[in-house]
């Protein structure tokens, strides 16, 4: 059975992006899904000096290996001030030092959410159109999830908006079909 690694690009203990990616990961039926929280694998801010003195941090190597052994990824990107979070970018900066094409051949379902109506659109577009492309990812679909608190029940870990639910189910189905073929 194929393997999918799912995570959010957030270091918040109450990350809405983690809640979203967890909910989506639970919908996958045609692959084995492992959900991790990057915040549990802290790494220092990238610095050439740190890399030269100490090498690649152990936690970066660990997550890199998780990605390397996965056939696909489900990723939710957090947004800070209309950009991808520094935490997420830092992780990818470190992994690109191991292999600049560390996402080569990986099917990716990419998403973002925020409390606002744009759902983290700026961060998602940057990652989708520039960042993941650079590292070799094959993004099968992407979507933003608007107004998280209004459209998601955190106690049930599910989407409450019927229209969003239909759209997400279609995206998950499409991802699975692209993933297994």
C-alpha positions as CSV (number, residue, x, y, z in Angstrom):
1,X,0.0,0.0,0.0
2,X,1.3,3.5,-0.8
3,X,2.3,5.9,1.9
4,X,1.3,9.5,2.5
5,X,2.9,11.9,4.9
6,X,0.6,14.6,6.2
7,X,1.7,17.8,8.1
8,X,1.0,21.4,8.6
9,X,3.6,24.2,8.2
10,X,2.9,25.6,11.7
11,X,4.6,25.5,15.0
12,X,1.4,26.5,17.0
13,X,0.2,24.1,19.6
14,X,-3.4,24.8,18.5
15,X,-2.7,25.1,14.8
16,X,-5.8,25.4,12.7
17,X,-3.8,24.2,9.7
18,X,-2.9,21.0,11.6
19,X,-6.6,20.5,12.4
20,X,-7.5,20.9,8.7
21,X,-4.7,18.6,7.5
22,X,-5.7,16.0,10.1
23,X,-9.4,16.1,9.0
24,X,-8.3,15.7,5.3
25,X,-5.9,12.9,6.1
26,X,-8.7,11.0,7.8
27,X,-10.6,11.0,4.5
28,X,-7.9,9.1,2.7
29,X,-8.9,5.4,2.1
30,X,-6.6,4.2,-0.6
31,X,-3.2,4.7,1.1
32,X,-1.6,4.5,4.5
33,X,-1.4,8.0,6.1
34,X,1.1,9.2,8.7
35,X,0.2,12.5,10.4
36,X,3.1,14.4,12.1
37,X,3.4,17.7,13.7
38,X,6.6,19.5,12.6
39,X,6.6,21.6,15.8
40,X,7.7,18.4,17.7
41,X,10.9,18.4,15.6
42,X,12.4,21.8,16.3
43,X,15.3,23.0,14.2
44,X,17.5,26.1,14.5
45,X,17.0,29.0,12.1
46,X,18.9,28.1,8.9
47,X,22.4,29.6,8.9
48,X,25.4,28.7,6.7
49,X,27.6,29.0,9.8
50,X,25.4,26.5,11.8
51,X,25.5,24.1,8.8
52,X,29.3,24.5,8.5
53,X,29.9,24.0,12.2
54,X,27.3,21.4,13.1
55,X,26.0,19.9,9.8
56,X,22.3,19.3,9.1
57,X,20.2,19.1,12.3
58,X,19.1,15.6,13.4
59,X,15.4,16.6,13.3
60,X,15.8,17.9,9.7
61,X,17.3,14.6,8.7
62,X,14.4,12.7,10.5
63,X,11.7,14.7,8.6
64,X,13.6,14.5,5.4
65,X,13.6,10.7,5.7
66,X,9.9,10.7,6.4
67,X,9.3,12.6,3.2
68,X,11.7,10.5,1.2
69,X,9.9,7.3,2.2
70,X,6.5,8.7,1.5
71,X,4.9,8.3,-1.9
72,X,2.8,11.5,-1.5
73,X,2.2,14.4,0.8
74,X,-0.8,16.3,2.3
75,X,0.4,19.7,3.4
76,X,-1.4,22.7,5.0
77,X,0.5,25.9,4.8
78,X,0.1,28.5,7.5
79,X,0.1,32.2,6.7
80,X,1.7,35.0,8.6
81,X,1.3,38.5,7.3
82,X,0.3,37.4,3.8
83,X,3.3,35.1,3.5
84,X,4.3,31.6,4.4
85,X,5.4,31.2,8.0
86,X,9.1,31.5,8.8
87,X,8.9,28.2,10.7
88,X,7.7,26.4,7.5
89,X,10.2,28.1,5.2
90,X,13.0,27.4,7.6
91,X,12.2,23.7,7.6
92,X,12.3,23.6,3.8
93,X,15.5,25.7,3.7
94,X,17.2,23.0,5.8
95,X,15.8,20.1,3.7
96,X,16.9,21.7,0.5
97,X,20.5,21.7,1.8
98,X,20.2,17.9,1.9
99,X,18.7,17.6,-1.6
100,X,17.5,20.6,-3.7
101,X,14.9,18.3,-5.3
102,X,13.7,16.6,-2.1
103,X,10.1,16.7,-3.3
104,X,10.9,15.2,-6.7
105,X,8.2,12.8,-7.8
106,X,6.0,13.4,-4.8
107,X,2.3,13.8,-5.4
108,X,1.1,16.7,-3.2
109,X,-2.3,17.8,-2.0
110,X,-1.7,21.4,-0.8
111,X,-4.0,23.5,1.3
112,X,-4.1,26.4,3.7
113,X,-6.5,28.0,6.1
114,X,-6.8,31.1,8.2
115,X,-9.5,32.8,10.3
116,X,-10.1,35.2,7.4
117,X,-12.1,34.9,4.2
118,X,-9.0,34.4,2.0
119,X,-8.0,31.2,3.9
120,X,-4.3,31.8,3.7
121,X,-4.4,32.3,-0.1
122,X,-1.2,34.4,-0.3
123,X,0.9,31.8,1.4
124,X,-0.6,28.9,-0.6
125,X,-0.1,30.7,-3.9
126,X,3.6,31.4,-3.1
127,X,4.2,27.8,-2.0
128,X,2.3,26.3,-4.9
129,X,3.6,28.6,-7.7
130,X,7.2,29.0,-6.6
131,X,8.4,27.1,-3.6
132,X,7.2,23.5,-4.1
133,X,7.9,23.7,-7.9
134,X,11.5,24.5,-7.1
135,X,11.9,21.3,-5.0
136,X,10.3,19.1,-7.7
137,X,6.8,18.5,-6.3
138,X,3.9,17.3,-8.4
139,X,1.0,19.3,-6.9
140,X,-2.2,17.4,-7.9
141,X,-4.6,19.9,-6.3
142,X,-4.6,22.9,-4.0
143,X,-7.3,24.8,-2.1
144,X,-7.8,27.4,0.5
145,X,-10.2,26.9,3.4
146,X,-11.8,30.3,4.4
147,X,-13.0,31.5,7.8
148,X,-11.8,28.5,9.7
149,X,-13.7,29.1,12.9
150,X,-16.9,29.6,11.0
151,X,-16.6,26.5,8.8
152,X,-15.0,23.9,11.0
153,X,-16.1,22.2,14.2
154,X,-12.9,21.6,16.3
155,X,-14.7,19.2,18.7
156,X,-15.8,16.9,15.9
157,X,-12.7,17.6,13.7
158,X,-14.9,18.2,10.6
159,X,-16.0,20.7,8.1
160,X,-19.4,22.2,8.9
161,X,-20.0,24.1,5.6
162,X,-21.8,21.7,3.2
163,X,-20.5,23.4,0.0
164,X,-16.9,23.3,1.3
165,X,-17.4,19.6,2.3
166,X,-18.5,18.7,-1.2
167,X,-15.5,20.5,-2.7
168,X,-13.1,18.9,-0.3
169,X,-14.5,15.4,-0.9
170,X,-14.0,16.0,-4.7
171,X,-10.4,17.1,-4.2
172,X,-9.6,14.2,-1.9
173,X,-11.1,11.8,-4.5
174,X,-9.1,13.4,-7.3
175,X,-5.9,13.3,-5.2
176,X,-6.4,9.6,-4.5
177,X,-7.0,8.8,-8.1
178,X,-3.9,10.7,-9.2
179,X,-2.0,9.1,-6.4
180,X,-2.7,5.5,-7.1
181,X,-2.3,5.8,-10.9
